[in-house]
Amino acid sequence: MKQHGKTHTNVDKEPNLKGTLISVGVLGLFIIISWVAVFAIFLSR
Amino acid sequence: MHFHKFEKIWLTFGIGALVLFLVILGYGAFYLGTHPQSHGLTIDPQNVEAHEAFKPENLGLTKVDEDRYIVNVVASAFNYDFGVDKEGNAVKHIEIPKGATVLFQVVTPDVIHGFNIAGTNVNMMVEPGYISSMEVEMNQPGEYTLLCNEYCGIGHHMMYTTVEVYE
């Protein structure tokens, strides 16, 4: 007996989060670079 | 609970950063002994002279050892009191040899002042009732401006003096 549509109702389609990952990554890099830069100024003085 | 694979990446990264910064904070505070410039050392603001370091004859730059100095200052509206020189004139300029370790100890009898040697890491608030102190190594020669960076009243902009680090 076939169970029509069962596999379709159980597995949700994953949203595409590639753009989100890139924007989060860019923000993270910005924070890290700023932190390192300010810390370097502190150490050099 | 289901997480998207990308969500796992940034959650791991975010929580990892939180843990890392807490570890750095703990290392600085408990192992290196770093503390705020005013950390509960109190003084009677009406009578700062009662404290040994802030008696008029102990103000200003004092050499305590080879390459070790103490600078005691009373900051008040709108002046930094470094004591007087041999002729009895108020000291308006201090000179520190390059590479010296200097302990700055500052109090105020009136309002909140700032104590910032622009271009160096010396930067602290001076609050009535507390002794603000900070030890630094002066490694870069030059003439620096020591100024008040907390608005303290009508003469705030005139509250500055100079610190020279010489070779």
Backbone of each chain as ProteinMPNN parsed JSONL, in Angstrom:
{"seq_chain_A": "MKQHGKTHTNVDKEPNLKGTLISVGVLGLFIIISWVAVFAIFLSR", "coords_chain_A": {"N_chain_A": [[0.832, -1.201, 0.0], [0.588, 2.123, -0.899], [1.882, 5.096, 0.623], [0.794, 8.019, 0.141], [2.422, 11.086, -0.223], [3.556, 11.157, 2.357], [6.318, 11.371, 2.919], [6.723, 13.944, 2.04], [5.305, 15.589, 3.823], [6.658, 15.225, 6.218], [9.315, 16.107, 5.99], [10.578, 19.233, 6.178], [11.231, 21.897, 3.919], [14.498, 23.108, 3.804], [15.349, 26.417, 4.67], [17.031, 28.827, 2.597], [19.975, 29.982, 3.761], [22.266, 31.252, 3.01], [22.96, 33.911, 2.364], [22.497, 35.089, 4.845], [24.442, 33.822, 6.404], [26.745, 34.873, 5.223], [26.426, 37.65, 5.786], [26.436, 37.617, 8.592], [28.997, 36.631, 8.983], [30.558, 38.709, 7.873], [29.961, 40.791, 9.644], [30.947, 39.656, 12.024], [33.7, 39.468, 11.383], [34.283, 42.189, 11.124], [33.919, 43.05, 13.777], [35.925, 41.565, 15.075], [38.279, 42.472, 13.777], [38.212, 45.219, 14.47], [38.44, 45.018, 17.257], [40.974, 43.805, 17.576], [42.543, 45.794, 16.413], [42.181, 48.018, 18.143], [43.177, 46.923, 20.501], [45.82, 46.543, 19.732], [46.663, 49.204, 19.506], [46.483, 49.915, 22.2], [48.5, 48.229, 23.28], [50.752, 49.223, 21.998], [51.212, 51.71, 23.016]], "CA_chain_A": [[0.0, 0.0, 0.0], [1.393, 3.348, -0.976], [1.482, 6.195, 1.517], [1.025, 9.215, -0.667], [2.725, 12.39, 0.386], [4.052, 11.118, 3.737], [7.672, 11.925, 2.981], [6.667, 15.387, 1.815], [4.807, 16.314, 4.996], [7.566, 15.105, 7.357], [10.57, 16.834, 5.794], [10.396, 20.625, 5.758], [12.269, 22.369, 3.03], [15.418, 23.985, 4.538], [15.448, 27.74, 4.037], [18.367, 29.149, 2.107], [20.54, 30.976, 4.685], [23.625, 31.592, 2.569], [23.136, 35.363, 2.522], [22.575, 35.365, 6.285], [25.765, 33.388, 6.872], [27.755, 35.839, 4.76], [26.318, 38.916, 6.527], [26.9, 37.374, 9.96], [30.452, 36.504, 8.893], [31.134, 40.031, 7.652], [29.825, 41.508, 10.911], [31.9, 39.041, 12.957], [35.049, 39.883, 10.993], [34.407, 43.607, 11.453], [34.088, 43.164, 15.227], [37.24, 41.024, 15.444], [39.328, 43.366, 13.283], [38.212, 46.435, 15.296], [38.951, 44.672, 18.599], [42.425, 43.596, 17.476], [43.173, 47.082, 16.121], [42.176, 48.831, 19.361], [44.097, 46.266, 21.442], [47.177, 46.82, 19.251], [46.958, 50.586, 19.904], [46.714, 49.866, 23.654], [49.798, 47.618, 23.557], [51.872, 49.977, 21.43], [51.413, 52.972, 23.733]], "C_chain_A": [[0.869, 1.255, 0.0], [0.917, 4.406, 0.021], [1.802, 7.505, 0.805], [1.365, 10.429, 0.191], [3.323, 12.336, 1.788], [5.456, 11.748, 3.856], [7.666, 13.444, 2.791], [6.224, 16.145, 3.053], [5.796, 16.254, 6.15], [8.835, 15.932, 7.205], [10.267, 18.246, 5.306], [11.526, 21.009, 4.829], [13.167, 23.327, 3.819], [15.454, 25.347, 3.867], [16.887, 27.983, 3.572], [18.962, 30.283, 2.947], [21.941, 31.429, 4.268], [23.919, 33.091, 2.764], [23.281, 35.749, 3.981], [23.949, 34.995, 6.827], [26.831, 34.402, 6.473], [27.65, 37.143, 5.554], [26.767, 38.752, 7.976], [28.43, 37.288, 9.987], [31.131, 37.85, 8.725], [31.096, 40.842, 8.943], [30.831, 40.986, 11.944], [33.324, 39.472, 12.663], [35.289, 41.341, 11.36], [34.673, 43.783, 12.956], [35.485, 42.69, 15.636], [38.366, 41.963, 15.016], [39.385, 44.64, 14.135], [38.805, 46.145, 16.671], [40.462, 44.533, 18.57], [43.135, 44.928, 17.248], [43.259, 47.941, 17.377], [43.152, 48.238, 20.393], [45.547, 46.526, 21.034], [47.584, 48.251, 19.614], [47.293, 50.62, 21.392], [48.105, 49.316, 23.967], [50.957, 48.484, 23.093], [52.15, 51.251, 22.212], [52.108, 52.77, 25.064]], "O_chain_A": [[1.775, 1.4, 0.821], [-0.281, 4.587, 0.234], [2.919, 8.017, 0.865], [0.695, 10.743, 1.174], [3.579, 13.392, 2.368], [5.731, 12.536, 4.761], [8.523, 14.142, 3.333], [6.72, 17.242, 3.309], [5.788, 17.147, 6.998], [9.377, 16.411, 8.201], [9.775, 18.448, 4.195], [12.642, 20.502, 4.944], [12.664, 24.264, 4.44], [15.574, 25.439, 2.646], [17.831, 27.401, 4.106], [18.505, 31.422, 2.856], [22.706, 31.933, 5.091], [24.979, 33.475, 3.259], [24.079, 36.621, 4.326], [24.548, 35.742, 7.602], [27.704, 34.749, 7.268], [28.674, 37.693, 5.96], [27.406, 39.646, 8.532], [29.073, 37.807, 10.899], [32.157, 38.116, 9.352], [32.074, 41.5, 9.299], [31.48, 41.763, 12.644], [34.077, 39.805, 13.578], [36.362, 41.695, 11.849], [35.538, 44.563, 13.355], [36.15, 43.336, 16.446], [39.292, 42.222, 15.784], [40.472, 45.098, 14.488], [39.586, 46.941, 17.191], [41.158, 45.073, 19.43], [44.2, 45.172, 17.815], [44.304, 48.531, 17.647], [43.865, 48.976, 21.072], [46.409, 46.708, 21.894], [48.733, 48.485, 19.99], [48.256, 51.265, 21.805], [48.813, 49.862, 24.813], [52.021, 48.488, 23.712], [53.233, 51.822, 22.08], [52.349, 53.736, 25.788]]}, "seq_chain_B": "MHFHKFEKIWLTFGIGALVLFLVILGYGAFYLGTHPQSHGLTIDPQNVEAHEAFKPENLGLTKVDEDRYIVNVVASAFNYDFGVDKEGNAVKHIEIPKGATVLFQVVTPDVIHGFNIAGTNVNMMVEPGYISSMEVEMNQPGEYTLLCNEYCGIGHHMMYTTVEVYE", "coords_chain_B": {"N_chain_B": [[15.371, 19.307, 18.758], [15.72, 21.192, 15.818], [18.453, 22.453, 14.022], [19.561, 24.593, 11.483], [22.361, 23.969, 9.361], [24.089, 26.162, 8.933], [23.293, 27.833, 10.979], [24.297, 26.473, 13.152], [26.983, 26.92, 12.771], [27.304, 29.767, 13.225], [26.281, 29.984, 15.791], [28.0, 28.386, 17.314], [30.34, 29.86, 16.936], [29.617, 32.34, 18.091], [29.024, 31.664, 20.8], [31.458, 30.558, 21.462], [33.09, 32.861, 21.247], [32.067, 34.365, 23.353], [32.763, 32.77, 25.575], [35.55, 32.82, 25.269], [36.119, 35.581, 25.675], [35.264, 35.875, 28.314], [37.104, 34.225, 29.588], [39.468, 35.633, 29.041], [38.909, 37.973, 30.465], [38.747, 36.964, 33.094], [41.363, 35.977, 33.387], [42.834, 38.368, 33.21], [41.811, 39.746, 35.448], [42.043, 38.003, 37.736], [44.512, 36.659, 37.56], [46.462, 38.429, 36.47], [45.839, 40.592, 37.995], [44.593, 42.942, 37.223], [42.726, 45.934, 37.574], [40.032, 48.346, 38.032], [40.904, 51.865, 37.756], [40.233, 53.268, 40.001], [39.66, 51.581, 42.723], [38.103, 51.238, 45.103], [39.768, 52.263, 47.066], [39.62, 54.449, 49.581], [39.349, 57.928, 50.602], [39.246, 60.815, 52.682], [37.583, 63.395, 51.217], [37.495, 66.025, 52.095], [39.781, 66.384, 53.409], [42.324, 65.737, 52.153], [44.995, 66.071, 52.617], [45.625, 64.705, 54.864], [46.377, 62.213, 54.175], [49.369, 60.455, 53.667], [50.587, 60.443, 51.038], [49.53, 62.684, 49.844], [50.234, 64.96, 51.154], [51.26, 68.378, 51.08], [54.088, 68.612, 50.674], [54.717, 66.208, 49.498], [53.671, 66.121, 47.004], [53.668, 65.91, 43.383], [56.426, 64.886, 41.227], [58.292, 62.131, 42.277], [61.313, 60.43, 42.728], [61.667, 57.057, 43.306], [63.225, 54.843, 42.998], [65.781, 53.335, 40.908], [64.776, 54.207, 37.758], [62.149, 54.186, 38.613], [59.267, 55.889, 39.455], [57.065, 58.039, 41.35], [54.093, 59.824, 40.973], [52.315, 62.136, 42.597], [49.22, 63.697, 42.736], [46.972, 66.386, 43.281], [43.936, 66.971, 42.042], [41.981, 69.701, 41.279], [39.25, 71.983, 40.78], [40.448, 74.547, 38.9], [42.748, 72.917, 38.232], [45.86, 71.1, 38.271], [47.57, 70.0, 40.966], [50.873, 69.845, 41.454], [52.553, 70.323, 43.477], [55.261, 72.459, 44.691], [58.18, 74.069, 43.256], [61.792, 74.537, 43.916], [61.996, 77.279, 44.164], [59.587, 77.946, 45.093], [57.532, 78.215, 43.299], [54.565, 77.128, 41.623], [54.507, 73.858, 40.278], [54.346, 73.23, 36.86], [54.966, 71.529, 34.878], [56.148, 68.357, 34.174], [58.976, 66.133, 34.018], [59.96, 63.088, 32.733], [62.167, 60.34, 32.552], [62.73, 58.373, 29.6], [61.33, 55.103, 29.41], [60.902, 54.753, 32.08], [59.16, 53.485, 34.953], [56.137, 54.566, 36.069], [54.118, 55.504, 38.749], [51.023, 56.807, 38.991], [49.175, 58.7, 41.243], [46.169, 59.993, 42.125], [43.971, 62.398, 43.528], [40.888, 64.129, 44.346], [39.529, 67.041, 45.837], [37.095, 68.208, 45.281], [35.077, 68.03, 42.727], [34.197, 65.553, 40.184], [36.943, 64.787, 38.181], [38.949, 64.408, 35.186], [41.867, 62.525, 34.234], [44.028, 62.527, 31.964], [46.653, 61.633, 29.958], [47.228, 62.617, 26.985], [47.502, 60.526, 24.168], [48.76, 58.472, 25.408], [48.397, 55.522, 27.504], [47.523, 56.435, 29.888], [44.761, 57.255, 31.529], [42.248, 58.211, 33.426], [39.423, 58.414, 35.692], [38.867, 60.788, 38.255], [37.576, 60.702, 41.31], [35.802, 62.376, 43.938], [36.639, 61.323, 47.186], [37.813, 58.968, 46.533], [40.9, 57.218, 45.794], [42.604, 57.407, 42.852], [44.618, 55.323, 40.954], [47.371, 54.384, 38.868], [49.703, 52.46, 37.13], [52.262, 52.909, 34.836], [54.49, 52.3, 32.036], [56.603, 54.568, 30.665], [57.368, 54.774, 27.515], [57.665, 56.069, 25.11], [59.302, 58.78, 23.859], [58.63, 62.312, 24.106], [56.556, 65.298, 24.114], [53.775, 65.509, 26.08], [50.295, 66.263, 26.529], [48.698, 66.745, 29.527], [45.482, 66.405, 30.539], [42.171, 67.404, 31.642], [39.458, 65.383, 31.208], [36.863, 65.176, 31.975], [33.97, 66.934, 32.232], [34.212, 69.647, 34.37], [33.427, 72.097, 35.195], [33.282, 75.725, 34.818], [35.886, 76.456, 34.151], [36.993, 74.295, 32.955], [38.204, 73.798, 30.409], [40.63, 74.978, 30.724], [42.093, 73.424, 32.266], [44.832, 71.947, 32.2], [48.12, 70.541, 31.695], [51.641, 69.934, 31.104], [53.516, 67.006, 30.225], [56.655, 65.648, 29.958], [58.469, 63.219, 28.24], [61.69, 62.245, 28.2], [64.671, 61.339, 26.333]], "CA_chain_B": [[15.341, 20.622, 18.106], [16.482, 21.164, 14.579], [19.175, 23.661, 13.629], [20.16, 24.645, 10.15], [23.808, 23.779, 9.5], [24.729, 27.481, 9.053], [23.011, 28.344, 12.327], [25.241, 25.827, 14.071], [28.279, 27.595, 12.61], [27.422, 31.056, 13.922], [26.032, 29.814, 17.237], [29.268, 27.916, 17.88], [31.258, 30.992, 16.894], [29.171, 33.343, 19.061], [29.198, 31.152, 22.166], [32.91, 30.444, 21.632], [33.62, 34.2, 21.493], [31.632, 34.738, 24.705], [33.604, 32.019, 26.506], [36.912, 33.329, 25.136], [36.239, 36.89, 26.314], [35.157, 35.689, 29.759], [38.383, 33.675, 30.039], [40.431, 36.743, 29.01], [38.548, 38.852, 31.577], [39.146, 36.288, 34.325], [42.827, 35.933, 33.408], [43.291, 39.717, 33.531], [41.4, 40.168, 36.786], [42.481, 37.152, 38.841], [45.917, 36.253, 37.443], [47.306, 39.61, 36.302], [45.501, 41.579, 39.017], [44.112, 44.199, 36.622], [41.536, 46.438, 38.259], [39.74, 49.716, 37.642], [41.897, 52.795, 38.308], [39.815, 53.573, 41.355], [39.018, 50.332, 43.083], [37.653, 51.155, 46.481], [40.663, 52.9, 48.037], [38.908, 55.684, 49.89], [40.061, 59.026, 51.259], [38.31, 61.89, 53.03], [37.825, 64.453, 50.229], [37.641, 67.323, 52.763], [41.047, 66.431, 54.133], [43.23, 64.838, 51.447], [46.36, 66.252, 53.142], [45.848, 63.759, 55.961], [47.006, 61.027, 53.589], [50.809, 60.672, 53.485], [50.973, 60.715, 49.653], [48.984, 63.943, 49.34], [50.725, 66.118, 51.903], [51.791, 69.321, 50.08], [55.501, 68.386, 50.33], [54.874, 64.948, 48.768], [53.026, 66.19, 45.684], [54.564, 66.004, 42.241], [57.231, 63.738, 40.809], [59.291, 61.658, 43.232], [62.038, 59.245, 42.284], [61.73, 56.129, 44.425], [64.249, 53.842, 42.729], [66.276, 53.472, 39.55], [63.707, 54.068, 36.763], [60.805, 54.067, 39.211], [58.819, 57.195, 39.939], [55.678, 58.192, 41.796], [53.568, 61.167, 40.764], [51.121, 62.375, 43.415], [48.563, 64.904, 42.222], [45.629, 66.745, 43.745], [43.227, 67.64, 40.953], [40.826, 70.448, 41.776], [38.799, 72.935, 39.781], [40.673, 73.905, 37.6], [44.201, 72.863, 38.333], [46.519, 69.909, 38.789], [48.574, 70.445, 41.933], [52.075, 69.0, 41.495], [53.438, 70.883, 44.492], [56.032, 73.64, 44.305], [59.605, 73.823, 43.028], [62.674, 75.08, 44.959], [61.742, 78.715, 44.339], [58.243, 78.144, 45.643], [56.531, 78.375, 42.248], [53.796, 75.912, 41.352], [55.05, 73.041, 39.183], [53.391, 73.146, 35.765], [55.527, 70.691, 33.827], [57.014, 67.339, 34.76], [59.828, 65.457, 33.049], [60.174, 61.696, 33.118], [63.045, 59.701, 31.573], [62.14, 57.311, 28.789], [61.446, 53.743, 29.929], [60.655, 54.706, 33.517], [57.847, 53.021, 35.422], [55.587, 55.679, 36.837], [52.839, 55.267, 39.426], [50.26, 58.039, 39.17], [48.145, 58.629, 42.29], [45.458, 61.262, 41.999], [42.725, 62.568, 44.29], [40.25, 65.43, 44.179], [38.714, 67.448, 46.985], [35.808, 68.827, 44.93], [34.153, 67.324, 41.83], [34.838, 64.539, 39.343], [37.843, 65.27, 37.141], [39.619, 63.389, 34.391], [43.334, 62.602, 34.273], [44.356, 61.872, 30.707], [47.84, 62.07, 29.247], [46.785, 62.323, 25.62], [48.437, 59.76, 23.365], [49.285, 57.353, 26.192], [47.312, 54.754, 28.13], [47.134, 57.042, 31.162], [43.448, 57.862, 31.375], [41.388, 57.744, 34.519], [38.526, 59.346, 36.354], [39.255, 61.092, 39.625], [36.304, 60.969, 41.99], [35.99, 62.757, 45.338], [36.46, 60.207, 48.117], [38.566, 57.778, 46.106], [42.247, 57.409, 45.253], [42.766, 56.772, 41.549], [46.033, 55.086, 40.709], [47.655, 53.656, 37.649], [51.146, 52.362, 36.904], [52.56, 52.725, 33.41], [55.862, 52.468, 31.588], [56.61, 55.624, 29.649], [58.374, 54.274, 26.571], [57.797, 56.877, 23.899], [59.664, 60.151, 24.189], [57.823, 63.358, 23.489], [55.85, 66.143, 25.064], [52.361, 65.137, 26.097], [49.4, 67.143, 27.271], [47.887, 66.107, 30.57], [44.293, 67.252, 30.577], [40.96, 66.94, 32.297], [38.48, 65.009, 30.181], [35.507, 65.075, 32.545], [33.58, 68.334, 32.418], [34.247, 69.891, 35.813], [32.968, 73.439, 35.52], [33.479, 76.818, 33.862], [37.286, 76.549, 33.729], [37.399, 72.947, 32.547], [39.086, 73.799, 29.242], [41.95, 75.513, 31.073], [42.703, 72.486, 33.203], [45.784, 71.061, 31.533], [49.522, 70.839, 31.936], [52.422, 69.129, 30.157], [54.381, 65.939, 30.729], [57.649, 65.361, 28.938], [59.253, 61.988, 28.355], [62.922, 62.557, 27.486], [65.582, 60.209, 26.054]], "C_chain_B": [[16.235, 20.593, 16.857], [17.156, 22.516, 14.295], [19.654, 23.522, 12.198], [21.679, 24.55, 10.333], [24.562, 25.119, 9.625], [24.507, 28.076, 10.443], [23.973, 27.75, 13.346], [26.6, 26.527, 14.001], [28.303, 28.891, 13.427], [27.075, 30.974, 15.398], [27.305, 29.346, 17.942], [30.259, 29.07, 17.989], [30.91, 32.024, 17.98], [29.401, 32.89, 20.494], [30.695, 31.006, 22.474], [33.528, 31.789, 21.959], [33.283, 34.654, 22.908], [32.533, 34.068, 25.748], [35.032, 32.568, 26.478], [37.082, 34.661, 25.867], [36.111, 36.79, 27.828], [36.46, 35.14, 30.33], [39.442, 34.785, 30.085], [40.189, 37.679, 30.201], [39.01, 38.257, 32.907], [40.651, 36.242, 34.478], [43.382, 37.299, 33.816], [43.007, 40.077, 34.987], [42.069, 39.333, 37.878], [43.947, 36.758, 38.764], [46.825, 37.476, 37.337], [46.991, 40.696, 37.332], [45.074, 42.932, 38.457], [42.835, 44.647, 37.349], [41.234, 47.84, 37.755], [40.7, 50.68, 38.341], [41.514, 53.256, 39.704], [39.063, 52.348, 41.837], [38.796, 50.236, 44.574], [38.628, 51.679, 47.516], [40.065, 54.263, 48.361], [39.787, 56.683, 50.633], [39.01, 60.078, 51.609], [38.538, 63.073, 52.089], [38.01, 65.837, 50.863], [39.04, 67.488, 53.335], [42.063, 65.5, 53.464], [44.656, 64.936, 51.973], [46.661, 65.269, 54.272], [46.515, 62.483, 55.458], [48.463, 61.351, 53.272], [51.17, 61.119, 52.059], [50.537, 62.1, 49.186], [49.254, 65.116, 50.262], [51.384, 67.056, 50.887], [53.243, 69.03, 49.685], [55.715, 67.089, 49.542], [54.228, 64.968, 47.376], [54.079, 66.269, 44.583], [55.354, 64.732, 42.02], [58.268, 63.383, 41.872], [59.97, 60.422, 42.673], [62.148, 58.292, 43.46], [62.831, 55.084, 44.255], [64.775, 54.122, 41.324], [65.129, 53.199, 38.572], [62.323, 53.82, 37.355], [60.419, 55.404, 39.833], [57.39, 57.103, 40.454], [55.274, 59.633, 41.511], [52.279, 61.284, 41.582], [50.497, 63.703, 42.993], [47.236, 65.119, 42.949], [44.978, 67.54, 42.618], [42.047, 68.382, 41.551], [40.462, 71.472, 40.715], [39.668, 74.194, 39.872], [42.172, 73.76, 37.426], [44.667, 71.47, 38.755], [47.631, 70.375, 39.714], [49.711, 69.434, 42.0], [53.041, 69.49, 42.56], [54.201, 72.086, 43.974], [57.5, 73.267, 44.085], [60.441, 74.521, 44.116], [62.432, 76.567, 45.232], [60.356, 78.99, 44.911], [57.172, 78.373, 44.597], [55.82, 77.036, 41.989], [54.387, 75.165, 40.156], [53.986, 72.88, 38.104], [53.843, 72.184, 34.671], [56.368, 69.618, 34.501], [57.766, 66.592, 33.668], [60.192, 64.074, 33.579], [61.122, 61.071, 32.098], [62.347, 58.553, 30.855], [62.363, 55.938, 29.43], [61.152, 53.614, 31.415], [59.258, 54.161, 33.813], [57.304, 54.07, 36.372], [54.245, 55.278, 37.451], [52.155, 56.617, 39.63], [49.215, 57.802, 40.255], [47.455, 59.985, 42.346], [44.201, 61.262, 42.863], [42.13, 63.935, 43.973], [39.461, 65.784, 45.433], [37.329, 67.965, 46.582], [34.895, 67.954, 44.051], [34.911, 66.259, 41.023], [35.696, 65.215, 38.278], [38.347, 64.09, 36.328], [41.117, 63.574, 34.538], [43.813, 61.822, 33.062], [45.629, 62.465, 30.125], [47.619, 61.657, 27.798], [47.865, 61.604, 24.826], [49.108, 58.632, 24.137], [48.098, 56.585, 26.783], [46.874, 55.345, 29.467], [45.822, 57.786, 30.963], [42.57, 57.347, 32.499], [40.48, 58.847, 35.023], [39.05, 59.572, 37.758], [37.982, 61.506, 40.349], [36.561, 61.381, 43.427], [35.728, 61.562, 46.249], [37.25, 58.968, 47.75], [39.968, 58.154, 45.633], [42.317, 56.668, 43.926], [44.235, 56.544, 41.307], [46.225, 54.197, 39.501], [49.161, 53.64, 37.446], [51.401, 52.1, 35.434], [54.058, 52.833, 33.165], [55.838, 53.498, 30.472], [57.73, 55.316, 28.649], [58.582, 55.149, 25.346], [58.093, 58.319, 24.246], [58.769, 61.155, 23.469], [57.2, 64.216, 24.557], [54.364, 65.857, 24.96], [51.565, 66.17, 26.88], [48.627, 66.305, 28.291], [46.652, 66.983, 30.741], [43.136, 66.577, 31.283], [39.94, 66.606, 31.205], [37.105, 64.659, 30.773], [35.089, 66.511, 32.82], [33.427, 68.651, 33.9], [33.806, 71.293, 36.179], [33.438, 74.452, 34.491], [34.916, 76.88, 33.345], [37.854, 75.225, 33.235], [38.427, 72.934, 31.421], [40.475, 74.341, 29.555], [42.714, 74.556, 31.982], [43.603, 71.51, 32.44], [47.199, 71.459, 31.923], [50.33, 69.927, 31.011], [53.323, 68.128, 30.869], [55.374, 65.625, 29.62], [58.359, 64.045, 29.233], [60.523, 62.206, 27.53], [63.816, 61.325, 27.366], [66.688, 60.147, 27.108]], "O_chain_B": [[17.338, 20.045, 16.86], [16.517, 23.568, 14.325], [20.097, 22.455, 11.772], [22.214, 25.0, 11.346], [25.559, 25.2, 10.341], [25.386, 28.724, 11.01], [24.409, 28.425, 14.278], [27.278, 26.706, 15.013], [29.212, 29.098, 14.23], [27.527, 31.808, 16.183], [27.649, 29.834, 19.018], [30.93, 29.232, 19.008], [31.787, 32.513, 18.691], [29.916, 33.652, 21.312], [31.144, 31.289, 23.585], [34.387, 31.881, 22.836], [34.116, 35.258, 23.585], [33.004, 34.716, 26.683], [35.651, 32.759, 27.525], [38.059, 34.858, 26.589], [36.771, 37.533, 28.555], [36.879, 35.531, 31.419], [40.216, 34.873, 31.038], [41.131, 38.12, 30.859], [39.591, 38.952, 33.74], [41.17, 36.446, 35.575], [44.28, 37.389, 34.653], [43.859, 40.642, 35.673], [42.604, 39.886, 38.839], [44.575, 36.541, 39.801], [47.839, 37.559, 38.03], [47.785, 41.617, 37.522], [45.179, 43.951, 39.14], [41.982, 43.828, 37.689], [42.083, 48.463, 37.119], [41.249, 50.356, 39.394], [42.384, 53.599, 40.504], [37.938, 52.102, 41.401], [39.235, 49.29, 45.228], [38.372, 51.567, 48.715], [40.013, 55.137, 47.496], [40.818, 56.332, 51.208], [38.005, 60.214, 50.912], [39.595, 63.701, 52.155], [38.607, 66.724, 50.252], [39.443, 68.592, 53.702], [42.6, 64.594, 54.101], [45.446, 64.007, 51.805], [47.825, 65.031, 54.597], [47.144, 61.76, 56.23], [48.761, 62.39, 52.682], [51.954, 62.051, 51.879], [51.107, 62.638, 48.236], [48.589, 66.148, 50.171], [52.003, 66.587, 49.932], [53.608, 69.174, 48.518], [56.788, 66.891, 48.974], [54.237, 63.965, 46.663], [55.226, 66.645, 44.823], [55.022, 63.663, 42.533], [59.033, 64.242, 42.311], [59.315, 59.49, 42.207], [62.668, 58.669, 44.51], [63.312, 54.511, 45.232], [64.291, 55.02, 40.634], [64.573, 52.101, 38.553], [61.433, 53.306, 36.677], [61.161, 55.969, 40.636], [56.616, 56.229, 40.062], [56.039, 60.559, 41.783], [51.285, 60.617, 41.295], [51.189, 64.718, 42.908], [46.482, 64.178, 43.198], [45.415, 68.642, 42.286], [41.214, 67.794, 42.241], [41.277, 71.792, 39.849], [39.606, 74.866, 40.901], [42.78, 74.406, 36.573], [43.979, 70.759, 39.487], [48.542, 71.078, 39.278], [49.555, 68.329, 42.519], [54.215, 69.12, 42.554], [53.842, 72.667, 42.95], [57.999, 72.29, 44.644], [59.9, 75.027, 45.099], [62.626, 77.056, 46.345], [60.003, 80.139, 45.179], [56.031, 78.688, 44.936], [56.412, 75.965, 42.122], [54.726, 75.776, 39.143], [52.866, 72.451, 38.383], [53.171, 72.045, 33.649], [57.224, 69.941, 35.325], [57.276, 66.434, 32.549], [60.662, 63.917, 34.705], [60.92, 61.244, 30.896], [61.497, 57.863, 31.418], [63.45, 55.648, 29.93], [61.15, 52.509, 31.957], [58.317, 54.347, 33.043], [57.946, 54.416, 37.363], [53.356, 54.78, 36.761], [52.659, 57.469, 40.362], [48.463, 56.829, 40.201], [48.099, 61.006, 42.59], [43.468, 60.275, 42.926], [42.799, 64.793, 43.398], [38.802, 64.927, 46.021], [36.471, 68.145, 47.446], [34.044, 67.229, 44.566], [36.122, 66.097, 41.175], [35.232, 66.104, 37.564], [38.197, 62.932, 36.719], [41.585, 64.646, 34.919], [43.984, 60.605, 33.124], [45.684, 63.659, 29.831], [47.801, 60.495, 27.435], [49.019, 62.033, 24.817], [49.937, 57.911, 23.582], [46.943, 56.959, 26.583], [45.963, 54.823, 30.11], [45.782, 58.826, 30.305], [42.193, 56.175, 32.515], [40.725, 60.035, 34.816], [39.607, 58.666, 38.378], [37.385, 62.536, 40.036], [37.435, 60.814, 44.083], [34.719, 60.872, 46.104], [37.355, 58.03, 48.54], [40.196, 59.258, 45.139], [42.116, 55.455, 43.871], [45.031, 57.473, 41.437], [45.373, 53.378, 39.156], [49.823, 54.67, 37.572], [50.827, 51.18, 34.85], [54.797, 53.386, 33.979], [55.149, 53.331, 29.466], [58.902, 55.574, 28.923], [59.566, 54.989, 24.624], [57.268, 59.008, 24.845], [58.234, 60.892, 22.392], [57.292, 63.92, 25.748], [53.773, 65.953, 23.884], [52.085, 66.852, 27.763], [47.996, 65.302, 27.955], [46.765, 68.169, 31.053], [43.119, 65.364, 31.493], [39.604, 67.455, 30.379], [36.306, 63.95, 30.162], [35.768, 67.229, 33.553], [32.632, 68.026, 34.603], [33.808, 71.65, 37.357], [33.931, 74.086, 33.424], [35.142, 77.311, 32.214], [39.069, 75.07, 33.116], [39.392, 72.171, 31.456], [41.397, 74.188, 28.754], [43.833, 74.842, 32.41], [43.193, 70.406, 32.085], [47.442, 72.562, 32.413], [49.74, 69.21, 30.202], [53.821, 68.379, 31.966], [54.984, 65.368, 28.481], [58.794, 63.803, 30.359], [60.453, 62.338, 26.308], [63.738, 60.397, 28.172], [67.55, 59.271, 27.048]]}, "name": "protein", "num_of_chains": 2, "seq": "MKQHGKTHTNVDKEPNLKGTLISVGVLGLFIIISWVAVFAIFLSRMHFHKFEKIWLTFGIGALVLFLVILGYGAFYLGTHPQSHGLTIDPQNVEAHEAFKPENLGLTKVDEDRYIVNVVASAFNYDFGVDKEGNAVKHIEIPKGATVLFQVVTPDVIHGFNIAGTNVNMMVEPGYISSMEVEMNQPGEYTLLCNEYCGIGHHMMYTTVEVYE"}
